Amino acid sequence: MEALGLAMIAVAFYIAWNIGSNDSANAMGTAVGAGILSFRQATLTIAIFTLLGAYLKGYKVMKTVGKGIVPPGYLTVELAVIALLSAGVWVTIATVKGLPVSTTQAIVGGVLGVGLSIGAPVNWETMAKIAGAWVFSPVLSGIFAIILYKFYGWVISRIKTIATIEKLYKALAILGGSYMAFNFGTNEVANASGPIVGAGFLEPRTAGILVALSLAMGALTFSYAVMHTVGKKITSLGPVSAFSAQFGSAISVSLANVLGLPVSSSQAIVGGVVGVGIITGEGVDRSVVKDILFGWVATPTVAVIISLIVFRLFSLAGLV
């Protein structure tokens, strides 16, 4: 049991590293893309505020992922390892390709897959709420981003000093990125630590801190490709549009956190970026958005399939 527990923590660290590599672009990709913050400054900010979010507010989403999809008692340590490993494999593939896919969807798919494998009574009502949040989150992010862009554009148009405007730009970038990173900790970290908590191996805050540290390492070591996709490939971003996309998506994720729903910051930030791309008239690269949408649809499906396959392999090996 101790060896399995260590294996579960190792796999959780792996998926958290994947989250940092892939989803950290959601917090700071726009600021880096707009040239406001350097890559190193962005990753440091992500690390600090992700830790705070995981420690202070991560328990709600952990409970949903760990105990809300499959009832308590069914998600054992062995099954938690399978769920996390299945999600991690797919997110690694997507990260190598530079696609900002949803780690949330991957982990929920992994948990659902192991639930189906053992014939557990899946809570389909909770699944429906989660799926609904996945749809509404990017839409709300786009709407919030448009409103914020209009408002801050109006504020900045009334500032006459260039130096003041430049200071405001950087302050907005840091504020928006920090807020998103905090939500990153409350929601995305909970995705990786949820199965650990659901299996009863660690209490929420300890699990959250451990996973958040691994996430920070992922952001530092392997996140540049996806940051480039989010910050530069979807549409052209300026300081105000970058902030509006960041903050609009952060508000959307915050609403989900209040409800304890594991939404995707990837979907939220892409919704925000698309929103400002439309309102500024810069347009949106439809081929890039099409690839991203494909990843969103494929992610939960592929994660369920991988989870079923991994469960079968573990079963044949006598590990479950």
C-alpha positions as CSV (number, residue, x, y, z in Angstrom):
1,M,0.0,0.0,0.0
2,E,2.9,2.4,0.8
3,A,4.5,1.7,-2.6
4,L,1.2,2.4,-4.3
5,G,0.8,5.6,-2.4
6,L,4.2,6.8,-3.4
7,A,3.4,5.8,-7.0
8,M,0.2,7.9,-6.8
9,I,2.1,10.9,-5.6
10,A,4.7,10.4,-8.3
11,V,1.9,10.3,-11.0
12,A,0.2,13.3,-9.4
13,F,3.5,15.2,-9.7
14,Y,3.7,14.1,-13.3
15,I,0.2,15.4,-14.2
16,A,0.9,18.6,-12.2
17,W,4.1,19.1,-14.2
18,N,2.0,18.6,-17.4
19,I,-0.5,21.2,-16.1
20,G,2.3,23.7,-15.5
21,S,3.8,23.0,-18.9
22,N,0.5,23.3,-20.7
23,D,-2.0,25.4,-18.7
24,S,0.4,28.0,-17.2
25,A,0.1,29.7,-20.6
26,N,-3.4,30.5,-19.6
27,A,-2.3,32.7,-16.8
28,M,0.6,34.6,-18.4
29,G,0.6,33.7,-22.1
30,T,-1.2,36.9,-23.1
31,A,1.2,39.1,-21.1
32,V,4.3,37.4,-22.6
33,G,2.7,37.6,-26.1
34,A,2.1,41.3,-25.6
35,G,5.8,41.8,-24.5
36,I,4.8,43.1,-21.1
37,L,6.5,40.4,-19.0
38,S,9.5,38.2,-19.8
39,F,9.0,34.4,-19.7
40,R,11.0,34.2,-16.4
41,Q,8.9,36.9,-14.7
42,A,5.8,35.2,-15.8
43,T,6.7,31.8,-14.5
44,L,7.8,33.2,-11.1
45,T,4.4,35.0,-10.7
46,I,2.6,31.8,-11.7
47,A,4.5,29.8,-9.0
48,I,3.7,32.2,-6.2
49,F,0.0,32.8,-6.8
50,T,-0.7,29.2,-7.8
51,L,0.6,28.1,-4.4
52,L,-1.6,30.6,-2.6
53,G,-4.7,29.5,-4.6
54,A,-4.1,25.8,-4.0
55,Y,-3.6,26.3,-0.2
56,L,-6.4,28.8,0.4
57,K,-9.2,27.8,-1.9
58,G,-8.4,24.5,-3.7
59,Y,-10.5,22.1,-1.5
60,K,-13.9,22.7,-3.2
61,V,-12.8,21.5,-6.6
62,M,-10.7,18.7,-5.0
63,K,-13.8,17.4,-3.4
64,T,-15.8,17.4,-6.7
65,V,-13.0,15.6,-8.7
66,G,-12.1,13.2,-5.9
67,K,-15.6,12.3,-4.6
68,G,-18.2,13.9,-6.8
69,I,-17.9,11.8,-10.0
70,V,-17.4,8.4,-8.4
71,P,-18.9,8.0,-4.9
72,P,-16.5,7.8,-1.9
73,G,-15.1,4.4,-1.3
74,Y,-14.8,3.4,-4.9
75,L,-11.7,5.5,-5.9
76,T,-8.9,3.5,-4.4
77,V,-5.2,4.3,-4.5
78,E,-4.7,2.0,-7.5
79,L,-7.6,3.6,-9.4
80,A,-6.3,7.1,-8.6
81,V,-3.0,6.1,-10.1
82,I,-4.7,4.9,-13.3
83,A,-6.9,8.0,-13.6
84,L,-3.9,10.4,-13.2
85,L,-1.6,8.4,-15.5
86,S,-4.2,8.2,-18.2
87,A,-4.7,12.0,-18.1
88,G,-1.0,12.7,-18.0
89,V,-0.2,10.7,-21.1
90,W,-2.7,12.6,-23.3
91,V,-1.7,16.1,-21.9
92,T,2.0,15.3,-22.6
93,I,1.2,14.5,-26.2
94,A,-0.8,17.7,-26.6
95,T,1.9,19.8,-24.9
96,V,4.5,18.5,-27.3
97,K,2.3,19.6,-30.2
98,G,1.8,23.0,-28.6
99,L,-1.9,22.6,-28.1
100,P,-3.6,24.3,-25.0
101,V,-5.9,21.4,-24.2
102,S,-7.8,21.0,-21.0
103,T,-6.1,19.1,-18.2
104,T,-9.4,19.4,-16.3
105,Q,-11.1,17.4,-19.1
106,A,-8.3,14.9,-19.1
107,I,-8.5,14.2,-15.4
108,V,-12.3,14.1,-15.3
109,G,-12.1,11.7,-18.2
110,G,-9.6,9.6,-16.4
111,V,-11.7,9.4,-13.2
112,L,-14.8,8.6,-15.3
113,G,-12.9,5.9,-17.1
114,V,-11.9,4.0,-14.0
115,G,-15.4,4.4,-12.6
116,L,-16.8,2.8,-15.7
117,S,-14.1,0.1,-15.6
118,I,-15.2,-1.1,-12.1
119,G,-18.9,-0.6,-12.7
120,A,-19.1,2.2,-10.1
121,P,-22.3,4.2,-9.9
122,V,-21.2,7.3,-11.8
123,N,-22.9,10.6,-10.7
124,W,-24.1,11.7,-14.1
125,E,-25.8,14.7,-12.7
126,T,-22.5,16.0,-11.5
127,M,-21.0,15.1,-14.9
128,A,-23.7,17.1,-16.7
129,K,-22.9,20.2,-14.5
130,I,-19.2,19.9,-15.2
131,A,-19.9,19.5,-19.0
132,G,-22.2,22.5,-18.9
133,A,-19.5,24.6,-17.2
134,W,-17.0,23.6,-19.9
135,V,-19.4,25.1,-22.5
136,F,-20.3,28.2,-20.7
137,S,-16.9,29.1,-19.3
138,P,-15.2,30.2,-22.6
139,V,-18.4,32.0,-23.7
140,L,-18.6,34.0,-20.4
141,S,-14.8,34.7,-20.6
142,G,-15.3,36.2,-24.1
143,I,-18.1,38.4,-22.9
144,F,-16.3,39.6,-19.8
145,A,-13.1,40.2,-21.9
146,I,-15.1,42.4,-24.3
147,I,-16.7,44.4,-21.5
148,L,-13.3,44.9,-19.8
149,Y,-11.7,45.9,-23.1
150,K,-14.3,48.6,-23.6
151,F,-14.0,49.9,-20.0
152,Y,-10.2,50.0,-19.8
153,G,-9.9,51.4,-23.3
154,W,-12.2,54.3,-22.1
155,V,-10.0,54.8,-18.9
156,I,-6.7,54.8,-20.8
157,S,-8.0,57.2,-23.4
158,R,-8.4,59.8,-20.7
159,I,-4.8,59.5,-19.4
160,K,-2.5,62.0,-21.1
161,T,0.9,61.0,-19.9
162,I,2.7,58.2,-21.8
163,A,4.8,57.1,-18.8
164,T,1.6,56.8,-16.7
165,I,0.0,54.6,-19.4
166,E,3.1,52.4,-19.6
167,K,3.1,51.9,-15.8
168,L,-0.6,51.1,-15.9
169,Y,-0.1,48.5,-18.6
170,K,2.5,46.6,-16.6
171,A,0.4,46.9,-13.4
172,L,-2.7,45.5,-15.3
173,A,-0.6,42.6,-16.7
174,I,0.7,41.7,-13.3
175,L,-2.7,42.0,-11.7
176,G,-4.5,40.0,-14.4
177,G,-1.9,37.3,-14.5
178,S,-1.7,37.0,-10.7
179,Y,-5.5,36.7,-10.5
180,M,-5.5,34.0,-13.1
181,A,-2.6,32.2,-11.5
182,F,-4.5,32.2,-8.2
183,N,-7.5,30.7,-9.9
184,F,-5.2,28.3,-11.5
185,G,-4.2,27.0,-8.1
186,T,-7.8,26.9,-6.8
187,N,-9.1,24.9,-9.9
188,E,-6.3,23.3,-11.9
189,V,-4.2,22.1,-9.0
190,A,-7.4,20.5,-7.6
191,N,-7.6,18.4,-10.7
192,A,-4.3,16.7,-10.0
193,S,-4.7,16.5,-6.3
194,G,-8.5,15.6,-6.3
195,P,-7.9,11.8,-6.9
196,I,-5.3,11.8,-4.1
197,V,-7.8,13.4,-1.7
198,G,-10.6,11.1,-3.0
199,A,-8.5,8.1,-2.3
200,G,-8.0,9.3,1.3
201,F,-4.2,9.4,0.9
202,L,-3.5,13.0,1.8
203,E,-5.6,15.9,3.3
204,P,-6.5,18.7,0.8
205,R,-4.0,21.4,1.7
206,T,-1.0,19.1,1.9
207,A,-1.9,17.6,-1.5
208,G,-2.5,21.0,-3.0
209,I,0.9,22.4,-1.9
210,L,2.8,19.3,-3.2
211,V,1.0,19.4,-6.5
212,A,1.4,23.2,-6.9
213,L,5.2,22.9,-6.5
214,S,5.4,20.4,-9.3
215,L,3.1,22.6,-11.4
216,A,5.5,25.5,-10.9
217,M,8.4,23.3,-12.2
218,G,6.4,22.5,-15.3
219,A,5.7,26.1,-16.0
220,L,9.4,26.9,-15.7
221,T,10.8,24.0,-17.8
222,F,8.3,23.2,-20.6
223,S,5.6,25.8,-21.0
224,Y,7.1,28.1,-23.7
225,A,5.5,26.4,-26.8
226,V,1.9,26.7,-25.5
227,M,2.5,30.2,-24.2
228,H,3.5,31.2,-27.7
229,T,0.3,29.6,-29.1
230,V,-2.0,31.4,-26.6
231,G,-0.1,34.7,-26.6
232,K,0.7,35.2,-30.3
233,K,-0.9,32.6,-32.7
234,I,-4.7,33.1,-32.0
235,T,-4.8,36.9,-32.6
236,S,-2.7,40.0,-32.2
237,L,-2.6,41.3,-28.6
238,G,-1.9,44.7,-27.2
239,P,-1.5,45.5,-23.5
240,V,-5.2,46.4,-22.9
241,S,-6.5,43.4,-24.9
242,A,-4.1,41.1,-23.1
243,F,-5.3,42.3,-19.7
244,S,-8.9,42.0,-20.8
245,A,-8.5,38.4,-22.0
246,Q,-6.7,37.5,-18.8
247,F,-9.1,39.1,-16.3
248,G,-12.2,38.1,-18.2
249,S,-11.2,34.5,-18.1
250,A,-10.2,34.7,-14.5
251,I,-13.6,36.0,-13.5
252,S,-15.2,33.1,-15.4
253,V,-13.0,30.6,-13.5
254,S,-13.7,32.3,-10.2
255,L,-17.4,31.7,-10.7
256,A,-16.8,28.0,-11.3
257,N,-14.6,27.9,-8.2
258,V,-17.5,29.2,-6.1
259,L,-19.6,26.3,-7.3
260,G,-16.8,23.8,-6.9
261,L,-16.8,22.9,-10.6
262,P,-13.6,21.8,-12.3
263,V,-13.6,24.0,-15.4
264,S,-10.7,24.5,-17.9
265,S,-8.6,27.6,-17.7
266,S,-7.4,26.7,-21.2
267,Q,-11.0,27.1,-22.5
268,A,-11.5,30.2,-20.5
269,I,-8.4,32.1,-21.7
270,V,-9.0,31.0,-25.3
271,G,-12.5,32.4,-25.0
272,G,-11.2,35.6,-23.6
273,V,-8.5,35.9,-26.4
274,V,-11.2,35.2,-29.1
275,G,-13.5,37.8,-27.5
276,V,-10.9,40.6,-27.7
277,G,-9.8,39.5,-31.1
278,I,-13.4,40.1,-32.3
279,I,-13.9,43.4,-30.5
280,T,-10.6,44.9,-31.7
281,G,-11.1,43.9,-35.3
282,E,-7.8,42.0,-35.4
283,G,-9.6,38.9,-36.4
284,V,-9.0,35.3,-35.2
285,D,-6.9,32.7,-36.9
286,R,-9.6,30.1,-37.5
287,S,-7.2,27.3,-38.3
288,V,-5.6,27.6,-34.8
289,V,-8.9,27.9,-33.1
290,K,-10.1,24.8,-35.0
291,D,-7.1,22.8,-33.8
292,I,-7.8,24.0,-30.2
293,L,-11.5,23.0,-30.4
294,F,-10.5,19.6,-31.7
295,G,-8.3,19.2,-28.7
296,W,-11.2,20.1,-26.4
297,V,-13.5,17.6,-27.9
298,A,-10.9,14.8,-28.1
299,T,-9.4,15.3,-24.6
300,P,-12.2,13.8,-22.4
301,T,-12.9,11.1,-24.9
302,V,-9.3,10.0,-25.4
303,A,-8.7,10.2,-21.6
304,V,-11.6,7.8,-20.9
305,I,-10.3,5.4,-23.6
306,I,-6.8,5.5,-22.2
307,S,-8.1,5.0,-18.7
308,L,-10.1,1.9,-19.8
309,I,-7.0,0.5,-21.6
310,V,-4.6,1.2,-18.6
311,F,-7.1,-0.3,-16.2
312,R,-7.2,-3.5,-18.4
313,L,-3.4,-3.6,-18.4
314,F,-3.2,-3.2,-14.7
315,S,-5.9,-5.9,-14.3
316,L,-4.0,-8.4,-16.4
317,A,-0.8,-7.6,-14.4
318,G,-2.7,-8.3,-11.2
319,L,-2.3,-4.8,-9.9
320,V,-6.0,-4.1,-9.4
